[in-house]
Amino acid sequence: MTRTVVINGSPLQDKGDTAMVVAPFVQGMVDAGSEIELVYANRLTIKPCDCGTMDCWYRRPGTCVHRDDMDALHASLRQAEILVLATPVYVPLPGAMQDLLNRLCPLIEPLLEIRDGRTRARFREDVGIHTVALVSTGGWWEKGNFETVTRIAEEFARNASVGFAGAALRPHAFLMRDGDQLTAEGMAVSEALRRAGGQVVKQGTIDAETLEAICMPLVPEAELLERYNRAVRPVR
């Protein structure tokens, strides 16, 4: 059985659109035989990375100078095979999620090499992660709004020298449900997310057809823009 750590970076934790989208993805992983540890970034008490001397690389290899909730998360990640980063699009990430990602530096071995014109490192030998995946939600219509967040996740995987399974992106995620219930289109997206989670466990990558099903438009672009603009117009 594989072990997966899922980090939900949404400030709304288990109440937001990110949680709604992550749930079927995680279920697909469970169905495929993975053990899941779900972590909410905003429930952790962690300090921001502020060690410009890189003590976790050179003075105390693999150990952060801070003693806080990241200690337990580092231990869990060392035992995991798959890491799922789940986050809404902010500018570009919610603050707690960005702090958490910065604090993953102790898991990286500072043995550098050039690959395809870029300086890369790799996870330390005691870190079992071989695959990173991204699940992300946004309020805007287009998939292009996820480009920066996707780049962050991909770069993290490449810098750690592990596989990137793909980015399951859900634009205008709030339209997946009407009140507390999924719409018909929302249920179709949810099923695609479940397939995606299973594919990460079984084959280490999400196929293109599944990714497209996850991000399919739920309304025309002009309709969503009108809805947003109408909401902010002053009352006359």
N, C-alpha and C positions, 0 to 999 in steps of 0.2 A: 504494500500500500504506500502510495506517495504521500508526502506531507506538504501542505500548501499553507502559506501565510498570506492572508488577504488584508491589506491595509486600506481602510475607508477614510479618506481625508476630508469628507464633507463636514462642515461645522454643524449641520443638522443631524449628523450621526445616523441613527437607524430610522429617522423620520423623513428624510429627503428623497429626492429623485435618484440620487446615487445609490441609496440603499435599495430602492425599488428595482433598479437595473442590475445591481450586483446579486440580488437574491437568486434569480434563475440561473445566472452564470455559475454561482457557487453550487447550486443544486445539480447542475450538469457535471461539475467536478466530482461531487459526492457520488453521483450515479456511476461515474467512471472509475470509482475506487479510491478517491483521494480523501485523506483526513484533512479537515480545515480548521485553522485558527484564524478567527476574525478579530481584527484590531481596529479600534477607532482612534485616529490620531488625536482628536480633541479630548479624549479621555485620559491621555497620557500627560504626566507632568514632566516636561523635558525642557532643558535649556537650549538656546540656539548655539550652533557651533561658533566658537569665537577663538579658536586656537590656531592662529596664523603660523605657529611654529611646527604644526603637523606632528604633535607629540604622539598621536595614535599610529603614526607611520614609523617614526624614527626613535623616539625616546622610550615609549611604552608600546611597542608594536601590538596592534590589535585591541588596545584598551583605551577608551575615551577618558579624558581628564575629568569629565563630569560624572557624578554618581546620581542617577535618577532612573526614571522608568525605562529609559533606553537599554539599561543593563539586561532586563528580562527580554526585551524585544530582540536584542542582539543574540541572546542565547537561543531563542526560538528560530531565528533566521539561520543560525548555524546548522540547525537540525532539519531545515526545510529543503525540498527539492524545487519547489515552484514559488515564486513571489508574484502576487497580483497587486498592482497599484490601482486603486479606484478613487477617482477624484472628479469633482465638478471643475469646469473651466472658470478660473477667476482671472487674475492678471499677474502671472498666468495660473498660479496655484494658491489655494487657501494657505494662510500663514503657517498653521500647525503642520500641514503636509510638507511644506518647503523645509521647515526646521527638521522634520523627521528625516527627509531625504538627505539633507546635509549631514546628519548625524550617522548615516550609514558608512561613512568614510573608514571607520576602524575595521570594517569587513573586507576592505580592499588591500591587497598586497602591493607595496610600492616597488614592484619590479616592472619597469616600463619598457615598452617596445613600440616601434613604428609599424602600423598596419594600414595599408591603403592610404598612406600619407597623414595618418593621425596618430598621436601618442595615446597608447592604451595601457591599461594595467589588467588585473584579474582579481577575482575573489581569493582570499586566503585559503589554504588547503583544508582548514577545518570548517569551511562554509560549503554546504551541500547544494546550494541553489544552482540549477542548470538552465532554468527558463524563467523569463520575466514576461508578464502580460499586462496590458493596460485596459481598464474599463473606465470610460469617461462620459460625463453628461454635460450638456449645455442648454441654454435657453434659446439661443439664436437658431436660425433656420439651417444654415449651411454647414457642411462637414469641414470646410476650410477653417472654421473657428477653432478647431482642435489642433491645428498644425504645431503650435508651440508646445502644448502639453504632450503631444505624441513625440515630438523631437526630444523632450526631456527624458521620457521613458526609454526611448530607443537608445539614446546616448548613454544612459545609465547601464543598460544591458551590455552595450558594446564596450564600455569602459571596464566592466567587470568580466568581459570575455565569455558571456553566456548568450544563449539564444533569446531572441525576441519573438514571442509567439504571435504578436499582432496587437492591434488596437481596436477594441470593440467600442465604437463611438455612437452615442445616441443624442443627436441634435433635438432641440425642442422636446426634451424628454417629458415635460409636464403634460404634454398632450397625449401621452400613452394612457392616461386615465381620466375618467369623468367622475369627479368626487373621489370616493375610495375604491372604485371599481375600474379595472382595466377595460378599455374599449376593445373592439374586435381587432383593430390594428395593433393596439398595445399587446394583446395576447399573442399576435403573430411575432412581434418583436421579442417578447419574452421567450417564446419557444426558440427563436434563433439564438438568443443569449444562452439558453440552456445547452443547445448544440455546441456553441462556441466553448463553453466551459469544459464539456466532455472532450472536445478536440484538443484542447491544451494538454489535458492529462494523457490522452491516448496517443497523440501524434506530435505534440510539442509546437503546434502551429494551428491557426484558425484559417480555414479556407476562404477564398475571396467571395464566394457566393454567400456564405454565412455572414461575413462582414457587411456585405451590401444589404442583406435583409435586416440587419440590426439598425442601420442608419437610414433606412428608406424614409422619404418624406411623408409626413402625416397630413400636411395641408400645403397648399400652394404658398410660395415665398411671399407674394404680394399680400395674401390674406393674413399671414403672421405679422408682417410689418404693420399693416393697418391695425391689427389688434393691439400691438404694442403702442403705436403712436396715438391711438384713440384713448388709451389708458392714461397717458401723460398730458393730454390736452387740458388746458384750464377750463373750468366751468364758466360759461358766459351767461 
